[in-house]
Amino acid sequence: PATIADELKNTGTVDPRFYSSASIMFSDFTGFTKLSEQMEPKSLIELLNQYFSAFDGIVEKHGLEKLKTIGDSYMCVSGLPAETRGHAIRVCLASLEIQNYMKRMNEKREKMRMPRWDMRIGIHSGPVIAGVVGERKFTYDIWGDTVNTASLLEQNGEAGRVNISATTYQHVNEMFDIEGRGNITSGKKGDIPMYFLNRLKVEF
């Protein structure tokens, strides 16, 4: 982020900062390993670049901060480096737009008899610590249990859907149609209440 880059240029370091509330989005392509085995490397990278570039535009449009991509995973955050209200609403809007983009792309791919690329998205809201690590290739990143939980929400999502936590639900339920899933068992954290984010409510 520009403000973090300026701090790094001016002082040589960036002080870690605690944020009491932010919203994190993780996403990945379901069945990516199998899909990648069916494609030439050049075609695979070109398609990933096409999708991630589209996501970058959507993320920027909604005022989110892209953090990184790891393989086929895409991670962004809303509510930092400048703390803002409505961070959960913005990340939900961006996630629905990403899934709509994927739906349109899959419709085109199916017409050309090409395999679908479906995406899972998980969102969780809560406190995080943000800062810069590294000395040569600087990385702005976030840490905390909120990050781990957001990753679990993505892992327990479904293709083509946006899976949100109870905390995010509390932030956004007045604006969105949301489908309760009950408690989902998720490894070390045990049973966690999860919800599918479907769409904006008609009145909005």
GISUL-V944880 format. One record per residue. SS is DSSP state (@ for helix, = for strand, . for the rest). Layout:
ss
SS
SS
//
This chain:
ss
.
@
@
@
@
@
@
@
@
@
@
.
.
.
.
.
=
=
=
=
=
=
=
=
=
=
=
=
=
.
.
@
@
@
@
@
@
.
.
.
@
@
@
@
@
@
@
@
@
@
@
@
@
@
@
@
@
@
@
@
@
.
.
.
=
=
=
=
=
=
.
.
=
=
=
=
=
=
.
.
.
.
.
.
.
.
@
@
@
@
@
@
@
@
@
@
@
@
@
@
@
@
@
@
@
@
@
@
@
@
@
.
.
.
.
.
.
.
=
=
=
=
=
=
=
=
=
=
=
=
=
=
=
.
.
.
.
.
=
=
=
=
=
.
@
@
@
@
@
@
@
@
@
@
@
.
.
.
.
.
.
=
=
=
=
@
@
@
@
@
@
@
.
.
.
=
=
=
=
=
=
=
=
=
=
.
@
@
@
.
=
=
=
=
=
=
=
=
=
=
.
.
.
.
//
